[in-house]
Structure formats: structure tokens, C-alpha cells
Amino acid sequence: MQDIAPVIAFVGILVFLAHLFTAIFRRTRVPDVLLLIIIGICVGPVLGLVSPEDFGTAGMILTTLTLIILLFENGTALEIGPLISAMGGAMLLTMATFFLTMGATAGIALWLTDLELIPAFILGAIVGSISEAIVVPMARQLRIRKDSQTMLSIESSVTDVLSIIITIALIEAYRLGKFEVAPVTGNLISSFLIAIIFGIVGAFIWSRLLNKIHAIKNSMFTTAAFVFIMFGIVELLNFSGPISALAFGVTIGNLESIRFHVFKKPQTKEAAGLSEAERAFFSEVAFLLKTFFFVFLGISLELISGWLIQLALIFTLLAFILRLPVVKLTVSKSIPVRDASIIAIMVPKGLAAAVLASIPLQQGILGGELIMNVIYGIVLTSIVMTSLLIILIEKTKLADLYQWFFSPGIPKLGFKITLPAGIMRKSKAKSAKVTPIGSKLFTSDKK
């Protein structure tokens, strides 16, 4: 019992620190995500007190549960109107960001490293992902508009699926010596569509059972249990479990807004969806899981140095630079400039990228060790850069630069000459004596 006492005490301290870091973020704009990851790096790679192997399969179970709860809870908070309006723009932003980042990363990798063509594109496919576990909580804390939050939520969910499917397809292509576009495209489309159908149908079924479930004592977590079951079934069928969890959350959270005969206006004894108590409960659960997830992410990272960290910085900067024109060209002009600025810096990589990084090495791909080490560096540097840019946009003149870039129309460089007050008065006096004869050439004098 004494051996686990320090661990229990650390868990308690961590929860209090998580609340403290949230308060610090509100005051200073230093993201709590970054501070939690730093704690993980300190107890893991730096001090060597704990390693990912110490958690065994429990570590991956924790990260998967966190992802499910975060997506489900975020889905319940999304409104169906902003979701529909943001869908087209979000998918355009997602595809442009992912494939442009993937292609540019592969090109730079071929130039700067000894990677062959397919391994270079494997690196690009992993770098193209965006961590929803980081983006979703950050977007909420920054208090941007609902449609902007929705866009980021959709994008981060879709890019992870794109990254996983394309990375695995490229690894298979490397082993077989050929890459087939049609099967990969079919897998992507079916993974999304069938997962969405599962999520919506699952929400339909669960909504009819909620009234009876609420009558059972201690049934608060049964909705999450149903989502876990649905997630497991969808994943076993080789479709996207995360997308199904998000679709379930969106549907169950908007039952009163969906105008289908299945969801006619509920009667007094019928359940219409989640109660306020359940929403608050899932919000607390998501907060706790998020806390442990980011510490585990910090523990899972491996510190690199020298040429590898330089490569990681180059690829990270490339992702952020490419993001600017993509957001400028794809995001609706109705999105406020501040929201567009936040969207432009939301490209952090997360645990999905860190997990995918080790697969090429495990599969014996030439350059797999380089890919793994560079991805670990990109995960860390992208999170740090996202956090730093948030602070700079909130606290410095960098916001003016972003405002200039994302202002409607074509940005124009310009400058203003301010003359001394005396000269300005003389100029006005002289101009008062000038007779505007131009108007007499084109108008008739009726006097």
C-alpha cells in the first residue's frame, strides 16, 4: 500500500493543478494543455520516473476513452444549425490543409533527408493530422464563435481518420510495391459515411430508451457505456469509431431541433435527450480524462536533439506557414478576423501522430527510425508553437498582422504620412482659397 501512496497523492495533486492551470489560461492565455504536457515530460523523459511501458495496455485504453468522451461531449454541445452551415467549409479546409501539408512535407523530406518516395509520403500523412484532443478544449477556452468551434471540431476529427487510413495504405503499398487509389478512396468514404450512420441510428435508438434508463438508480454513465459499445462495434467493422462517437453526440444533443417524425415534440413523460445534470457530469468526466491524457502524452514523447530537432522545427514551421493561405482561401468571409486567426494556428499534432510514428519502424520500412524521431519532435514543437501563438495573438501586436492578412478582400500594404499640426493648418487655409472649377464644367449654374 505504501508503494502506491505517492502515485495516489500525485493523481490528487494533478487534478488540483489542472484546475489551477485552467485559471492561469484565463488570465495569461498560457494554455493548460502545454503545462500538463510539460509535467508529463518532466516525470517521463527528463527524470525517468515513469515510462509508457509502465502503463501497458492501460495507457492506450486511457487515450481511447479520452478521445471518445471528448468527441461525444463536444458533439452534444454543437448546435445543428451551425454544424450544417460549417460542414462545407470545414471539409474544404480539412482536405486542403491535409493534402497540402502531406505533399509539401514529403517534398521537403525528399530534399533534406535520404527517405524514399513512399516513406516520405508516410511522414507527410502523419504530419497532416491535427489532434482533436488538443484543438477541441483549446477552441472552447478561447471563446470563439460556435460555427468556428464546429469547423475546428470537424476538421480535427476528419484529419486523424485521413492520417490513419492513408498512412496504413502507404505502408501496405511499400510492402507490396504498388499503391491503389480506388480502394483507399473507397475505404475513406465508407469509413466516414457508415460511421456517421451508426452514430445517428445509435442516437435514435438510445433516445427511445432514455426515459426508462433515467428511472434506474445510478444510471448517469449508461449513455457513455452505450457510446463505448457503439465505438467498439464500428471499429471492429473497420470503420471510424471517433466519427461515430461525434455523430452520436451531435444527434443526441440536438433531438429537440431535429424535425423528423421519429423525434416529434416530446410529451411530458418522454425523454428528449440528455438532462442538464448529465451534460454537467460528462463535462467533468471529459475534464478529468483530458488532464490525465495530456500528462500521458508528455510521458510518451521522446526527447531528440541535433539535426532531428532541426528537421522537426522545419516541418512544424512549414505546417503553420501553409495553414495561412489555406485558411484565407477556404474559410468564409463571415468568420470574424479573430476567429480566422485562431483557426490558422490550430494545427497541433497529438497522440495519434505519436502512435502512428512507430508503425513504419515496426513494419521494417527503410527510414522508419528517422520518421519516428522526427514525428516525436513535431508533436512537441507543434504544441509549443500553437500555445505560443495563442499568447502572442492575445497579448501582442501579432494580432494586427493576422488581422491585416485575414481582412476581407486582397490585403494591401500601405503607410500613412502624418504631417505636423502647423503644416496641416496652413494646408487647410490654402485649400480653402482654391475655387473648385471642376464642378462648374459638368454642372449648370442655376443662379
C-alpha positions as CSV (number, residue, x, y, z in Angstrom):
1,M,0.0,0.0,0.0
2,Q,2.9,2.4,0.7
3,D,4.3,1.8,-2.8
4,I,1.2,3.3,-4.5
5,A,0.7,6.1,-1.9
6,P,2.9,8.6,-3.8
7,V,1.0,7.7,-7.1
8,I,-2.4,8.4,-5.4
9,A,-1.0,11.6,-3.9
10,F,0.3,12.7,-7.4
11,V,-3.1,12.0,-9.0
12,G,-4.8,14.2,-6.4
13,I,-2.2,17.0,-6.9
14,L,-2.6,16.7,-10.7
15,V,-6.4,17.3,-10.5
16,F,-5.8,20.4,-8.4
17,L,-3.1,21.6,-10.8
18,A,-5.4,21.1,-13.8
19,H,-8.0,23.5,-12.3
20,L,-5.2,25.9,-11.4
21,F,-3.8,25.7,-15.0
22,T,-7.3,26.5,-16.3
23,A,-7.4,29.6,-14.2
24,I,-3.9,30.6,-15.4
25,F,-5.1,30.2,-19.0
26,R,-8.0,32.6,-18.4
27,R,-5.7,35.2,-17.0
28,T,-2.5,34.8,-19.0
29,R,-3.6,32.8,-22.1
30,V,-0.8,30.2,-21.4
31,P,-2.7,27.0,-22.4
32,D,-3.3,24.5,-19.7
33,V,-2.6,21.8,-22.3
34,L,1.0,22.8,-22.6
35,L,1.6,22.9,-18.8
36,L,0.1,19.4,-18.4
37,I,2.4,18.1,-21.2
38,I,5.4,19.7,-19.5
39,I,4.6,17.8,-16.3
40,G,4.5,14.6,-18.3
41,I,7.8,15.4,-20.0
42,C,9.4,16.1,-16.6
43,V,8.2,12.9,-14.9
44,G,8.8,10.9,-18.0
45,P,11.7,11.5,-20.5
46,V,13.5,14.1,-18.3
47,L,13.5,12.4,-14.8
48,G,12.8,8.9,-15.9
49,L,10.3,8.3,-13.0
50,V,7.8,6.6,-15.3
51,S,7.6,5.4,-18.9
52,P,4.7,4.5,-21.3
53,E,5.6,0.8,-20.8
54,D,4.7,1.1,-17.1
55,F,1.1,1.6,-18.2
56,G,1.0,-1.3,-20.5
57,T,-2.3,-1.5,-22.5
58,A,-3.9,0.7,-19.8
59,G,-2.2,3.8,-21.4
60,M,-3.8,3.2,-24.8
61,I,-7.2,2.4,-23.2
62,L,-7.0,5.7,-21.4
63,T,-6.2,7.7,-24.6
64,T,-9.0,5.9,-26.5
65,L,-11.6,6.6,-23.7
66,T,-10.5,10.2,-23.5
67,L,-10.9,10.6,-27.3
68,I,-14.4,9.0,-27.2
69,I,-15.6,11.1,-24.3
70,L,-14.2,14.4,-25.7
71,L,-15.8,13.8,-29.1
72,F,-19.1,12.7,-27.6
73,E,-19.2,15.6,-25.1
74,N,-18.2,18.1,-27.7
75,G,-20.8,16.8,-30.1
76,T,-23.6,17.3,-27.5
77,A,-22.5,21.0,-27.3
78,L,-22.7,21.5,-31.1
79,E,-25.8,23.1,-32.5
80,I,-27.3,21.5,-35.6
81,G,-27.7,24.8,-37.5
82,P,-24.0,26.0,-37.2
83,L,-23.0,22.4,-37.9
84,I,-24.8,22.2,-41.2
85,S,-23.6,25.7,-42.3
86,A,-20.0,24.9,-41.3
87,M,-19.8,21.4,-42.8
88,G,-18.9,22.5,-46.4
89,G,-16.3,25.0,-45.3
90,A,-14.9,22.6,-42.7
91,M,-14.4,19.8,-45.3
92,L,-12.8,22.1,-47.8
93,L,-10.4,23.4,-45.0
94,T,-9.7,19.8,-43.9
95,M,-8.9,18.5,-47.4
96,A,-6.8,21.5,-48.4
97,T,-4.8,21.5,-45.2
98,F,-4.2,17.8,-45.0
99,F,-3.2,17.1,-48.6
100,L,-1.1,20.3,-49.0
101,T,0.7,19.6,-45.7
102,M,1.2,16.0,-46.7
103,G,2.6,16.9,-50.2
104,A,4.8,19.7,-49.0
105,T,6.2,17.7,-46.1
106,A,7.0,14.8,-48.5
107,G,8.8,17.1,-50.9
108,I,10.9,18.7,-48.2
109,A,11.7,15.3,-46.8
110,L,12.9,14.1,-50.2
111,W,15.1,17.1,-50.5
112,L,16.6,17.2,-46.9
113,T,16.7,13.5,-46.0
114,D,17.5,10.1,-47.5
115,L,13.9,8.9,-47.4
116,E,12.5,7.3,-50.5
117,L,9.2,8.4,-52.1
118,I,6.7,6.3,-50.2
119,P,8.4,6.7,-46.8
120,A,8.5,10.5,-47.4
121,F,4.7,10.5,-48.1
122,I,4.2,8.3,-44.9
123,L,5.9,11.1,-43.0
124,G,3.7,13.7,-44.7
125,A,0.5,11.7,-44.0
126,I,1.3,11.6,-40.3
127,V,2.2,15.3,-40.2
128,G,-1.1,16.1,-41.9
129,S,-3.1,15.1,-38.8
130,I,-4.5,17.5,-36.3
131,S,-5.2,16.4,-32.7
132,E,-8.8,16.9,-31.8
133,A,-8.0,16.1,-28.1
134,I,-5.9,19.4,-28.1
135,V,-7.9,21.5,-30.5
136,V,-11.4,20.9,-29.1
137,P,-10.6,22.0,-25.4
138,M,-8.5,24.9,-26.6
139,A,-11.2,26.2,-29.0
140,R,-13.7,26.2,-26.2
141,Q,-11.5,28.1,-23.8
142,L,-10.7,30.8,-26.3
143,R,-14.4,31.6,-26.6
144,I,-14.6,31.8,-30.4
145,R,-17.9,31.6,-32.2
146,K,-19.9,28.4,-32.3
147,D,-19.5,27.9,-36.1
148,S,-15.7,28.4,-35.7
149,Q,-15.6,25.8,-32.9
150,T,-17.7,23.4,-35.1
151,M,-15.3,23.8,-38.0
152,L,-12.3,23.0,-35.9
153,S,-14.0,20.1,-34.3
154,I,-15.0,18.6,-37.7
155,E,-11.5,19.2,-39.2
156,S,-9.6,17.7,-36.3
157,S,-11.8,14.6,-36.3
158,V,-11.6,14.0,-40.0
159,T,-7.8,14.6,-40.3
160,D,-7.0,11.9,-37.8
161,V,-9.0,9.4,-39.8
162,L,-7.4,10.6,-43.0
163,S,-4.0,10.3,-41.4
164,I,-4.6,6.8,-40.1
165,I,-6.1,5.3,-43.2
166,I,-3.6,6.9,-45.7
167,T,-0.6,6.0,-43.5
168,I,-1.6,2.4,-43.3
169,A,-2.4,2.3,-47.0
170,L,1.1,3.7,-47.8
171,I,2.8,1.2,-45.5
172,E,0.9,-1.6,-47.3
173,A,1.9,-0.1,-50.7
174,Y,5.5,0.0,-49.6
175,R,5.4,-3.7,-48.7
176,L,3.5,-4.7,-51.9
177,G,5.3,-2.4,-54.2
178,K,2.2,-0.7,-55.6
179,F,-0.4,1.9,-54.4
180,E,-4.0,1.6,-55.5
181,V,-6.0,4.8,-55.3
182,A,-9.6,3.4,-55.7
183,P,-9.5,1.0,-52.7
184,V,-8.1,3.8,-50.4
185,T,-10.7,6.3,-51.6
186,G,-13.5,3.7,-51.1
187,N,-12.2,2.9,-47.6
188,L,-12.2,6.6,-46.7
189,I,-15.7,7.3,-47.9
190,S,-17.2,4.1,-46.3
191,S,-15.3,4.8,-43.1
192,F,-16.9,8.2,-42.8
193,L,-20.4,7.5,-44.1
194,I,-21.1,4.2,-42.3
195,A,-19.6,5.7,-39.1
196,I,-22.0,8.6,-39.3
197,I,-25.0,6.3,-40.0
198,F,-24.0,4.2,-37.0
199,G,-23.8,7.3,-34.8
200,I,-27.1,8.7,-35.9
201,V,-29.0,5.4,-35.7
202,G,-27.5,4.7,-32.3
203,A,-28.7,8.0,-31.0
204,F,-32.2,7.4,-32.4
205,I,-32.3,4.0,-30.5
206,W,-30.8,5.4,-27.3
207,S,-33.2,8.4,-27.2
208,R,-36.1,6.0,-27.1
209,L,-34.6,4.2,-24.1
210,L,-33.5,7.2,-22.1
211,N,-36.8,7.7,-20.3
212,K,-36.6,4.1,-18.9
213,I,-32.9,4.4,-18.2
214,H,-33.5,7.6,-16.2
215,A,-35.8,5.6,-13.9
216,I,-32.9,3.4,-12.9
217,K,-30.8,4.5,-9.9
218,N,-27.1,5.4,-10.6
219,S,-27.6,5.4,-14.4
220,M,-25.7,8.6,-15.2
221,F,-22.9,6.8,-17.1
222,T,-25.1,4.4,-19.1
223,T,-25.1,6.8,-22.1
224,A,-21.3,6.8,-22.2
225,A,-21.4,3.0,-21.9
226,F,-23.7,2.8,-24.9
227,V,-21.2,5.1,-26.9
228,F,-18.3,2.8,-25.9
229,I,-20.3,-0.2,-27.2
230,M,-21.1,1.5,-30.5
231,F,-17.5,2.7,-30.8
232,G,-16.2,-0.8,-30.4
233,I,-18.6,-2.3,-32.9
234,V,-17.8,0.3,-35.5
235,E,-14.0,-0.2,-35.0
236,L,-14.4,-4.0,-35.2
237,L,-16.1,-3.4,-38.6
238,N,-13.0,-1.4,-39.7
239,F,-14.9,1.9,-39.8
240,S,-14.2,5.2,-37.9
241,G,-15.2,4.9,-34.3
242,P,-14.3,8.5,-33.4
243,I,-16.6,9.8,-36.2
244,S,-19.4,7.6,-34.9
245,A,-19.0,9.0,-31.4
246,L,-19.1,12.6,-32.7
247,A,-22.2,11.9,-34.8
248,F,-23.9,10.2,-31.8
249,G,-23.1,13.2,-29.6
250,V,-24.4,15.7,-32.2
251,T,-27.6,13.8,-32.7
252,I,-28.4,13.1,-29.0
253,G,-27.6,16.8,-28.2
254,N,-30.0,18.2,-30.8
255,L,-33.0,16.0,-30.5
256,E,-35.4,18.9,-30.0
257,S,-34.1,20.6,-33.1
258,I,-34.3,17.7,-35.5
259,R,-37.7,17.8,-37.2
260,F,-38.2,14.1,-38.1
261,H,-41.4,12.2,-37.2
262,V,-39.2,9.9,-35.1
263,F,-38.4,13.0,-33.0
264,K,-41.7,14.6,-32.7
265,K,-42.1,17.1,-29.9
266,P,-41.7,15.1,-26.8
267,Q,-44.6,14.5,-24.5
268,T,-44.3,15.2,-20.8
269,K,-43.3,11.6,-19.9
270,E,-40.9,11.2,-22.8
271,A,-37.2,11.8,-22.7
272,A,-35.9,14.3,-25.3
273,G,-32.2,13.8,-24.7
274,L,-29.6,14.4,-22.1
275,S,-30.5,16.2,-19.0
276,E,-28.6,19.2,-17.7
277,A,-27.2,17.0,-14.9
278,E,-25.9,14.5,-17.4
279,R,-24.3,17.3,-19.5
280,A,-22.5,18.7,-16.5
281,F,-21.4,15.2,-15.5
282,F,-19.9,14.4,-18.9
283,S,-18.2,17.8,-18.9
284,E,-16.5,16.9,-15.6
285,V,-15.5,13.5,-16.8
286,A,-14.0,15.0,-20.0
287,F,-12.0,17.5,-17.9
288,L,-10.5,14.7,-15.7
289,L,-9.7,12.4,-18.7
290,K,-8.2,15.3,-20.6
291,T,-5.9,16.1,-17.6
292,F,-4.5,12.5,-17.5
293,F,-4.3,12.3,-21.3
294,F,-2.0,15.2,-21.7
295,V,0.3,14.1,-18.9
296,F,0.5,10.7,-20.5
297,L,1.2,12.4,-23.9
298,G,4.1,14.2,-22.3
299,I,5.4,10.9,-20.8
300,S,5.1,9.2,-24.2
301,L,7.2,11.7,-26.1
302,E,10.9,11.0,-26.6
303,L,13.4,13.9,-26.5
304,I,15.5,14.4,-29.6
305,S,18.4,16.7,-30.4
306,G,20.7,17.9,-33.2
307,W,19.7,17.5,-36.8
308,L,16.4,15.7,-35.9
309,I,15.1,18.7,-33.8
310,Q,16.0,21.0,-36.7
311,L,14.0,18.8,-39.1
312,A,11.1,18.8,-36.7
313,L,11.2,22.6,-36.5
314,I,11.3,22.9,-40.3
315,F,8.3,20.6,-40.8
316,T,6.4,22.4,-38.0
317,L,7.0,25.8,-39.4
318,L,6.0,24.5,-42.8
319,A,2.7,23.3,-41.5
320,F,1.9,26.7,-39.8
321,I,3.0,28.7,-42.9
322,L,0.9,26.6,-45.3
323,R,-2.1,27.0,-43.0
324,L,-2.3,30.7,-43.5
325,P,-3.2,30.8,-47.3
326,V,-5.4,27.7,-46.8
327,V,-7.5,29.5,-44.1
328,K,-7.5,32.7,-46.1
329,L,-8.9,30.9,-49.2
330,T,-11.3,28.4,-47.7
331,V,-12.8,30.0,-44.5
332,S,-16.0,32.0,-45.1
333,K,-15.6,35.8,-45.0
334,S,-18.4,35.9,-42.4
335,I,-16.0,34.4,-39.9
336,P,-14.6,37.1,-37.7
337,V,-10.9,38.0,-38.2
338,R,-10.0,36.9,-34.6
339,D,-11.7,33.5,-35.2
340,A,-9.8,33.1,-38.5
341,S,-6.6,33.9,-36.7
342,I,-7.3,31.2,-34.1
343,I,-8.2,28.7,-36.8
344,A,-4.9,29.5,-38.6
345,I,-2.8,28.4,-35.6
346,M,-4.8,25.3,-34.7
347,V,-2.6,22.6,-36.3
348,P,-1.1,20.8,-33.2
349,K,-0.2,17.2,-33.6
350,G,-1.2,14.7,-30.8
351,L,-1.1,11.2,-29.6
352,A,-2.5,9.8,-32.9
353,A,0.6,11.1,-34.7
354,A,2.9,9.8,-31.9
355,V,1.4,6.3,-32.2
356,L,1.5,6.2,-36.0
357,A,5.1,7.3,-35.9
358,S,6.3,4.0,-34.6
359,I,4.5,1.8,-37.1
360,P,6.9,2.3,-40.1
361,L,9.8,1.2,-37.9
362,Q,7.8,-1.8,-36.7
363,Q,7.0,-2.7,-40.3
364,G,10.7,-2.6,-41.3
365,I,10.3,0.4,-43.6
366,L,13.6,2.0,-44.6
367,G,14.0,5.3,-42.7
368,G,11.4,4.2,-40.1
369,E,13.6,5.3,-37.2
370,L,14.0,8.8,-38.8
371,I,10.2,9.1,-39.3
372,M,9.6,8.1,-35.7
373,N,12.1,10.5,-34.1
374,V,11.1,13.5,-36.4
375,I,7.4,12.9,-35.6
376,Y,8.1,12.9,-31.9
377,G,9.8,16.3,-32.3
378,I,7.0,17.6,-34.5
379,V,4.3,16.7,-31.9
380,L,6.2,18.6,-29.2
381,T,7.2,21.6,-31.3
382,S,3.7,22.0,-32.9
383,I,2.0,22.0,-29.5
384,V,4.5,24.6,-28.1
385,M,4.1,26.8,-31.2
386,T,0.3,26.6,-31.1
387,S,0.5,27.7,-27.4
388,L,3.0,30.4,-28.1
389,L,1.0,31.9,-31.0
390,I,-2.2,31.9,-28.8
391,I,-0.3,34.0,-26.3
392,L,1.1,36.3,-28.9
393,I,-2.2,36.8,-30.7
394,E,-4.0,37.6,-27.4
395,K,-1.3,39.8,-25.9
396,T,0.9,41.4,-28.6
397,K,0.7,43.3,-31.9
398,L,0.9,40.0,-33.8
399,A,-2.9,40.1,-33.8
400,D,-2.7,43.2,-36.0
401,L,-0.6,41.3,-38.5
402,Y,-3.1,38.4,-38.6
403,Q,-6.0,41.0,-38.8
404,W,-4.3,42.5,-41.8
405,F,-3.8,39.2,-43.5
406,F,-7.4,37.9,-42.9
407,S,-9.2,41.1,-43.6
408,P,-11.8,40.9,-46.4
409,G,-10.5,41.5,-49.9
410,I,-6.9,41.4,-51.1
411,P,-4.5,42.6,-48.4
412,K,-2.8,45.8,-49.3
413,L,0.4,47.1,-47.9
414,G,0.3,50.8,-47.1
415,F,1.6,53.5,-45.0
416,K,0.3,56.8,-43.7
417,I,2.4,60.1,-43.5
418,T,1.4,62.3,-40.6
419,L,2.3,66.0,-41.1
420,P,3.0,68.4,-38.3
421,A,-0.1,70.3,-37.0
422,G,1.2,73.7,-38.2
423,I,1.7,72.4,-41.8
424,M,-1.7,70.8,-41.7
425,R,-3.4,74.1,-40.7
426,K,-1.5,76.1,-43.5
427,S,-2.5,73.4,-46.0
428,K,-6.2,73.7,-45.0
429,A,-6.0,77.5,-45.2
430,K,-4.6,77.4,-48.7
431,S,-7.1,74.8,-49.9
432,A,-10.0,77.0,-48.6
433,K,-8.9,79.7,-51.2
434,V,-8.9,77.4,-54.2
435,T,-12.0,77.6,-56.4
436,P,-13.3,74.1,-57.4
437,I,-13.8,74.9,-61.1
438,G,-14.2,71.2,-62.0
439,S,-17.8,71.1,-60.8
440,K,-18.7,74.1,-63.0
441,L,-17.6,72.3,-66.1
442,F,-20.0,69.5,-65.6
443,T,-23.0,71.2,-63.8
444,S,-25.1,74.1,-64.7
445,D,-25.3,77.2,-62.6
446,K,-29.0,78.0,-61.9
447,K,-28.4,81.4,-60.3
